[in-house]
Amino acid sequence: MEQIELKAEPRTQTGRGLNALRGQGYVPAIVYGSRTVATPIQLEAKGLQKVLAKAGQNQLISLRIGDKEPVLALAREVQRDALRHHVLHVDFYQVVMTEKITAEVPLVLIGEAPAVESLGGILVHGLNTVEVQCLPGDLPSAIEVELSPLTELHDFLTVADLRVPSAVAILSDPDSVVARIEAPRVTAEEAELEEAAVSAEPELVGRRKAEEEIKEED
């Protein structure tokens, strides 16, 4: 899968010194893994923002720390400012290419649901991501969800319907709904018109019967 490059430097500041570091345009982070000692690092904020926007948390990042050889990592946890959404801290997990990992992978809806086009149904999204387990090199950037099987109102697709390579195992509940078709919503005005039509039907039938009886008498 695609690898995105990102440069970093070793970090010495901790505690209160982190605010000063952020003020200089850097983001504190840490790199850890099953076979590596946790290492504090710092990254240029603008470059980090661009990489995270592209890689998310499920694409491998080639992380070069100073003059060392690059390591492959995933951005496991990203802390952001609640108001401005600036990145405050990142945890990078250094992967081992021969060890399986778990990750959240986004779902991408493909095509059009026939029930929407022909029956006016409403497509409702369920899950946006699923958790998978695989080797780092087999980690998909996204999983496609083909909507063509949704041909009738109330049809639905679950996690069990997803198709992934044999090297990828989906850990999410197989019964969780990914997408479903709801019946068209009736507006308040349409409901009133329908109710008026139903209530007027007996009156119309009674009127016709009375007119027929009068004609017979004549």
C-alpha positions as CSV (number, residue, x, y, z in Angstrom):
1,M,0.0,0.0,0.0
2,E,1.0,3.6,-0.4
3,Q,3.5,5.0,2.1
4,I,3.6,8.7,2.9
5,E,6.8,10.4,4.1
6,L,7.0,12.5,7.2
7,K,10.1,14.1,8.8
8,A,10.5,14.4,12.6
9,E,13.1,15.4,15.2
10,P,13.9,14.0,18.6
11,R,12.2,15.9,21.4
12,T,13.5,17.0,24.8
13,Q,10.8,19.3,26.0
14,T,8.1,17.8,28.3
15,G,5.4,19.1,30.6
16,R,5.0,22.9,30.5
17,G,7.7,23.1,27.8
18,L,5.2,21.6,25.3
19,N,3.2,24.8,25.0
20,A,6.3,26.8,24.1
21,L,7.1,24.1,21.5
22,R,3.6,24.5,20.0
23,G,4.1,28.2,19.9
24,Q,7.2,27.7,17.7
25,G,5.1,25.8,15.2
26,Y,5.8,22.2,16.3
27,V,3.6,19.4,17.5
28,P,4.9,17.0,20.2
29,A,4.4,13.3,19.5
30,I,5.6,9.9,20.6
31,V,6.6,6.7,18.7
32,Y,6.0,3.4,20.3
33,G,5.6,-0.3,19.2
34,S,5.9,-3.9,20.2
35,R,9.6,-4.0,19.5
36,T,10.7,-0.4,20.2
37,V,11.1,1.8,23.2
38,A,8.7,4.8,23.3
39,T,10.5,7.8,21.8
40,P,9.4,11.4,22.1
41,I,9.6,13.4,18.9
42,Q,8.4,16.7,17.4
43,L,7.1,17.5,14.0
44,E,6.5,20.7,12.0
45,A,2.8,21.5,12.4
46,K,2.0,22.4,8.8
47,G,3.6,19.3,7.3
48,L,2.0,17.1,9.9
49,Q,-1.5,18.5,9.2
50,K,-1.1,17.7,5.5
51,V,0.1,14.1,6.1
52,L,-2.7,13.4,8.6
53,A,-5.3,14.7,6.1
54,K,-4.0,12.3,3.5
55,A,-3.1,9.3,5.6
56,G,-5.7,9.4,8.3
57,Q,-5.2,6.6,10.8
58,N,-5.1,3.7,8.5
59,Q,-2.3,4.4,6.0
60,L,1.4,3.7,6.7
61,I,3.6,6.7,7.2
62,S,7.3,6.5,6.5
63,L,8.6,8.4,9.5
64,R,12.2,9.7,9.4
65,I,13.4,10.8,12.8
66,G,16.5,13.0,12.4
67,D,19.2,11.2,10.5
68,K,18.0,7.7,11.3
69,E,16.5,5.2,8.8
70,P,12.8,5.7,8.2
71,V,10.4,3.5,10.2
72,L,6.8,2.6,9.2
73,A,4.1,3.8,11.5
74,L,0.4,4.5,11.9
75,A,-1.0,7.6,13.5
76,R,-2.9,5.8,16.3
77,E,-4.2,8.6,18.4
78,V,-4.5,12.3,17.4
79,Q,-5.4,14.9,20.0
80,R,-6.8,18.1,18.7
81,D,-7.8,21.5,20.1
82,A,-11.6,21.5,20.7
83,L,-12.1,25.0,19.2
84,R,-9.6,25.3,16.3
85,H,-9.0,21.6,15.7
86,H,-5.3,22.1,15.6
87,V,-3.2,19.0,16.3
88,L,-1.9,19.0,19.9
89,H,-0.3,15.6,20.1
90,V,0.1,12.4,18.1
91,D,0.8,8.8,19.1
92,F,2.6,6.9,16.3
93,Y,2.6,3.1,16.4
94,Q,5.7,1.6,14.7
95,V,4.6,-1.5,12.9
96,V,6.5,-4.7,12.2
97,M,5.7,-5.9,8.7
98,T,5.5,-9.6,9.9
99,E,3.1,-8.9,12.8
100,K,-0.6,-8.4,12.4
101,I,-2.2,-5.1,13.4
102,T,-5.7,-3.8,14.0
103,A,-7.0,-0.6,12.5
104,E,-10.2,1.3,11.6
105,V,-10.8,1.4,7.8
106,P,-13.3,3.7,6.2
107,L,-16.2,2.4,4.1
108,V,-16.8,4.0,0.7
109,L,-20.3,3.6,-0.9
110,I,-20.1,2.7,-4.6
111,G,-22.8,3.2,-7.3
112,E,-26.5,3.8,-6.8
113,A,-29.1,1.8,-5.0
114,P,-31.9,0.7,-7.5
115,A,-34.5,1.2,-4.7
116,V,-33.6,4.9,-4.5
117,E,-33.9,5.5,-8.3
118,S,-37.0,3.4,-9.0
119,L,-38.9,3.5,-5.8
120,G,-37.9,6.8,-4.3
121,G,-36.4,5.1,-1.2
122,I,-34.0,6.9,1.1
123,L,-30.5,5.6,1.5
124,V,-29.4,5.7,5.2
125,H,-25.8,5.2,6.1
126,G,-24.9,3.0,9.0
127,L,-21.3,2.4,9.8
128,N,-18.6,4.7,8.4
129,T,-15.7,2.5,9.4
130,V,-15.0,-1.1,10.4
131,E,-12.2,-2.6,12.4
132,V,-9.9,-5.0,10.6
133,Q,-6.9,-7.2,11.4
134,C,-4.1,-7.9,8.9
135,L,-0.4,-7.5,8.2
136,P,0.6,-3.9,7.7
137,G,1.3,-4.4,4.0
138,D,-2.2,-5.8,3.5
139,L,-4.0,-2.9,5.2
140,P,-6.6,-1.4,2.8
141,S,-7.0,2.3,2.6
142,A,-10.7,1.8,2.3
143,I,-13.4,-0.9,1.8
144,E,-15.9,-0.4,-1.1
145,V,-19.6,-1.0,-0.4
146,E,-21.5,-1.9,-3.6
147,L,-25.1,-0.5,-3.4
148,S,-26.5,-2.4,-6.4
149,P,-28.0,-5.2,-4.2
150,L,-30.4,-2.7,-2.6
151,T,-33.3,-3.2,-4.9
152,E,-36.4,-3.0,-2.6
153,L,-37.6,-0.8,0.2
154,H,-36.2,-1.9,3.6
155,D,-33.3,-3.8,2.0
156,F,-30.0,-3.5,3.9
157,L,-26.4,-4.4,3.9
158,T,-24.4,-5.6,6.9
159,V,-20.8,-6.0,7.8
160,A,-21.1,-9.7,6.8
161,D,-21.9,-8.5,3.2
162,L,-18.5,-6.7,2.8
163,R,-16.0,-8.2,0.5
164,V,-12.3,-7.9,1.4
165,P,-9.2,-9.8,0.4
166,S,-8.6,-13.1,2.3
167,A,-5.6,-11.6,4.0
168,V,-7.9,-9.1,5.8
169,A,-10.2,-10.1,8.7
170,I,-13.0,-7.9,9.7
171,L,-13.4,-7.7,13.5
172,S,-16.6,-5.6,13.6
173,D,-19.9,-7.2,14.4
174,P,-21.1,-9.0,11.2
175,D,-24.7,-8.0,12.0
176,S,-24.0,-4.3,12.1
177,V,-25.9,-2.4,9.4
178,V,-23.7,-0.6,6.8
179,A,-26.5,0.9,4.7
180,R,-30.3,0.5,4.4
181,I,-33.2,1.7,2.3
182,E,-36.1,3.5,4.1
183,A,-39.5,4.1,2.6
184,P,-40.1,7.7,1.3
185,R,-41.1,10.1,3.9
186,V,-44.6,11.5,3.6
187,T,-44.8,15.3,4.2
188,A,-47.4,16.8,6.5
189,E,-49.2,18.3,3.6
190,E,-49.4,15.0,1.8
191,A,-50.6,13.2,4.9
192,E,-53.4,15.8,5.3
193,L,-54.5,15.3,1.7
194,E,-54.4,11.6,2.0
195,E,-56.5,11.7,5.2
196,A,-59.0,14.1,3.6
197,A,-59.4,11.8,0.7
198,V,-60.0,8.8,2.9
199,S,-62.6,10.6,5.0
200,A,-64.4,11.9,1.9
201,E,-64.7,8.5,0.3
202,P,-67.7,7.3,2.5
203,E,-69.5,10.5,1.9
204,L,-69.1,10.2,-1.8
205,V,-70.3,6.6,-1.8
206,G,-73.3,7.6,0.3
207,R,-74.2,10.4,-2.1
208,R,-74.0,8.1,-5.1
209,K,-76.3,5.6,-3.4
210,A,-78.8,8.2,-2.5
211,E,-78.8,9.6,-6.1
212,E,-79.4,6.0,-7.4
213,E,-82.3,5.5,-5.1
214,I,-83.9,8.8,-6.2
215,K,-83.6,7.8,-9.9
216,E,-85.3,4.4,-9.2
217,E,-88.2,6.2,-7.5
218,D,-88.6,8.5,-10.5
